[in-house]
Amino acid sequence: MKKYTPKSSPPPEVLAVEFSSGRMVWDLVDGRRISVPLAWYPTLMLATPEERSVFHIYSSSVHWPLLDCDLGSEGILRGNKEAEFFSNRAWKRHSASSGKHPAVAA
């Protein structure tokens, strides 16, 4: 199987997304199954299962409309974590809805 490099080919398309045991798992069209810790993406980690279940796959990216969250297979394969701005926004939203300080909620 050819190793993915951004300069040699477009990002692989996403076939399926699931959440299991604190992980996010993506099945890619090239046969790979990528599993990453959900903690890398606080927006998804702090969301309800219902919010995580509403998503749309667009070729090589996935969009969660209820969370205003977009991830792409290229970033997942590189091991990119959620940008600090979006992580902070997720923690603030979570603490406002739960009444807990973000440091306590973690």
C-alpha positions in Angstrom: 0.0 0.0 0.0 1.4 3.4 -1.0 2.1 5.8 1.9 0.0 8.9 1.8 2.0 12.1 1.2 0.1 15.4 0.5 2.3 16.3 -2.5 2.0 13.0 -4.3 -1.8 12.5 -4.2 -5.1 14.0 -3.0 -6.2 13.1 0.5 -8.0 9.8 0.7 -11.8 9.8 0.8 -13.7 9.0 4.0 -16.1 6.1 3.9 -17.3 6.0 7.5 -16.9 7.6 10.9 -17.6 6.0 14.3 -16.9 6.7 17.9 -15.9 4.0 20.3 -14.2 3.8 23.7 -12.9 7.4 23.7 -11.7 7.2 20.2 -12.7 8.4 16.7 -12.4 5.9 14.0 -12.4 6.7 10.2 -12.6 4.1 7.4 -10.9 5.4 4.3 -11.5 4.4 0.7 -8.0 3.0 0.4 -8.8 0.3 3.0 -7.1 2.0 6.0 -8.9 2.4 9.3 -7.5 5.4 11.3 -8.2 5.6 15.0 -7.3 8.7 17.1 -8.0 9.7 20.7 -11.2 11.7 21.0 -9.3 13.9 23.5 -7.4 15.4 20.5 -10.7 17.1 19.4 -12.4 18.7 22.4 -15.3 19.9 20.3 -16.2 16.3 19.6 -15.1 14.9 23.0 -17.3 17.3 24.9 -20.3 17.0 22.5 -23.2 14.7 23.3 -23.5 11.4 21.5 -26.4 12.9 19.6 -24.4 15.9 18.5 -21.6 13.6 17.3 -24.0 11.4 15.4 -25.1 14.2 13.1 -22.3 14.5 10.5 -21.8 14.7 6.7 -19.0 13.1 4.8 -17.8 15.2 1.8 -15.1 13.3 0.0 -12.0 13.6 2.2 -13.6 15.7 5.0 -16.3 15.3 7.6 -18.6 18.1 8.9 -20.6 18.2 12.1 -23.2 21.0 11.5 -24.5 21.1 15.1 -20.9 21.6 16.4 -19.6 23.8 13.5 -16.7 21.3 13.3 -14.8 20.2 10.2 -12.0 17.6 9.9 -10.2 16.2 6.9 -8.4 13.0 6.3 -5.2 14.8 5.5 -5.1 16.3 9.0 -6.1 13.1 10.7 -3.3 11.2 8.9 -0.8 13.8 9.9 -1.8 13.5 13.5 -3.0 17.1 13.7 -5.0 18.0 16.9 -7.8 20.5 17.1 -6.6 24.1 16.9 -6.3 25.8 20.3 -8.9 28.5 19.4 -11.6 25.8 18.7 -10.5 23.7 21.7 -10.9 26.8 24.0 -14.3 27.5 22.4 -15.5 23.9 23.1 -14.3 24.1 26.8 -16.1 27.4 27.3 -19.3 26.1 25.8 -19.1 23.0 27.9 -18.4 24.9 31.1 -21.3 27.3 30.4 -23.7 24.4 29.9 -22.4 22.3 32.9 -21.7 25.2 35.3 -18.2 23.8 35.8 -14.8 25.5 35.3 -13.0 24.0 32.3 -10.1 22.8 34.5 -12.5 20.9 36.7 -14.3 19.4 33.8 -11.2 17.9 32.3 
